[in-house]
Amino acid sequence: MELPAHVDRRLRDEFNCTFHTGDGSIGALYHTPDEPHQPALFPSAEFKIAIRHDKISAVYVTRFQKERWEEKEGTKYPRIDAKFLRDSKYSHASVMHPLPRVGELDASFDSDLRAVYFEQAAYGVPVRMALIALLLGLSKEHEISEYEGGFQKSKLPIYDHAVTEGIRCINSNCIVHDEKERPYVRNKFQVVKNKQNDECKLRCFYCESDANHFVVANKKNKWYTEDTSVLVHASDQHFKDFIVFAESTDALNKGYHLKRSTPSTSTEPALQRPKHFTKQL
């Protein structure tokens, strides 16, 4: 299994990691028991008691693994939504999902108070980071910090527009391109300043793919430029005045014109007195 290109690039550029092709591919091996493994987690008696409870504390939804099962006529995998969970026994159930979903979990359920799968996925990140730190012996040098809400807030500016406006994630597999997810997502990116120059790149908020080539337009003055540094230097007050397009033709089609650079007065030669000049009294 190949390491995704954007992950490899970020590890090299931002974490100074190096990989050698001779070391072999990076992958994972998943082994399941011979018997059905989910019911096998419970002894028979305990499992029977668990399903007889009047109230369900948690519902763990997974996608239908069609690669493991033969499709049969008449069988339909359930679609979990508020209607499916309207029974009173689910009234306080926490709905979980390992993500990503493939249609078995209705996106409209995201706003339900019982939906905890985004928190579930997010909390997995610091847990894995902590485990890696322990394995590498880094925990002695770094103290664990507590943050309000559980996570440290990103210091990177966030570009946030409706999914119908401007650039979308360059990764065709990102959820912003999924018809089922489109009503619930936005064109959302972190603005990451490049180390080599004063320009920046856009990192997708959902899949972390980087867009390095785009044009920036000003909604008030109706101009666009290929100079992405304008996003880096924009103040919080004016940041929302900008919209990003994938190509200059997209900006032109929306009525924007190319910004023409004006010569700076500081570059013009200044008038200087001759060295032999003497002031007449």
Residue pairs with C-beta under 8 A, 6 or more apart in sequence:
1 25
1 26
1 27
1 28
2 25
2 26
3 19
3 25
3 26
6 171
6 208
6 209
6 210
7 208
8 19
9 210
10 208
10 210
11 17
11 19
12 18
12 19
13 195
19 26
33 40
39 47
42 50
53 89
54 89
55 89
55 91
55 92
55 93
56 89
56 90
56 93
57 92
57 93
57 94
58 93
58 94
58 95
58 96
59 80
59 85
59 90
59 93
59 94
59 95
59 96
60 96
60 97
61 80
61 95
61 96
61 97
61 101
61 104
61 105
61 117
62 97
62 98
62 104
63 101
63 102
63 104
64 77
64 102
64 104
77 104
78 84
78 104
79 103
79 104
79 105
79 106
80 95
80 104
80 105
80 106
80 109
81 105
81 106
81 108
81 109
82 106
82 108
82 109
82 112
85 93
85 95
85 114
90 114
92 114
93 114
94 114
94 116
95 105
95 109
95 112
95 114
95 115
95 116
95 117
96 116
96 117
96 120
97 105
97 117
97 120
98 120
98 121
99 117
99 118
99 120
99 121
100 175
103 180
105 117
107 180
107 181
107 183
107 184
108 184
109 115
110 118
110 184
122 150
122 151
123 150
126 150
126 151
130 139
130 144
132 138
133 139
133 142
145 152
147 153
154 190
156 190
156 191
156 192
156 203
157 190
157 191
157 231
157 239
158 188
158 189
158 190
158 191
158 205
159 187
159 188
159 189
159 190
159 191
159 202
159 231
159 239
159 242
159 244
160 186
160 187
160 188
160 189
161 186
161 187
161 188
161 243
161 244
162 186
162 187
163 176
163 182
163 185
163 186
163 187
165 187
165 243
166 187
166 217
166 243
166 244
166 245
166 246
166 250
167 187
167 202
167 211
167 214
167 244
167 245
167 246
167 250
168 174
168 176
168 177
168 187
168 246
169 176
169 177
169 187
169 189
169 204
169 206
169 207
169 209
169 211
170 204
170 209
170 211
170 246
171 204
171 207
171 209
173 207
174 204
174 206
174 207
174 209
175 181
175 185
175 206
175 207
176 182
176 185
176 186
176 187
176 204
176 206
185 206
188 204
188 205
188 206
189 202
189 203
189 204
189 205
189 211
189 244
190 202
190 203
190 205
191 200
191 202
191 203
191 231
191 232
192 200
192 201
192 202
192 203
192 210
193 199
193 200
193 232
194 200
194 201
197 229
198 229
198 232
199 227
199 228
199 229
199 232
200 228
200 229
200 231
200 232
201 210
201 211
201 212
201 228
202 210
202 211
202 214
202 244
203 209
203 210
203 211
204 210
204 211
211 246
213 246
214 228
214 244
214 245
214 246
214 247
215 224
215 225
215 226
215 244
215 245
215 246
215 247
215 248
215 250
215 251
216 224
216 225
216 226
216 227
216 228
216 230
216 231
216 242
216 243
216 244
217 223
217 224
217 225
217 242
217 243
217 244
217 245
217 251
217 254
217 256
218 224
218 241
218 242
218 256
218 259
219 241
219 242
219 243
220 241
222 255
222 256
222 257
223 256
223 257
223 258
223 259
224 245
224 248
224 251
224 252
224 256
224 257
224 258
224 259
225 258
225 259
226 248
230 242
231 239
231 242
231 244
234 241
234 242
245 251
245 254
245 256
248 258
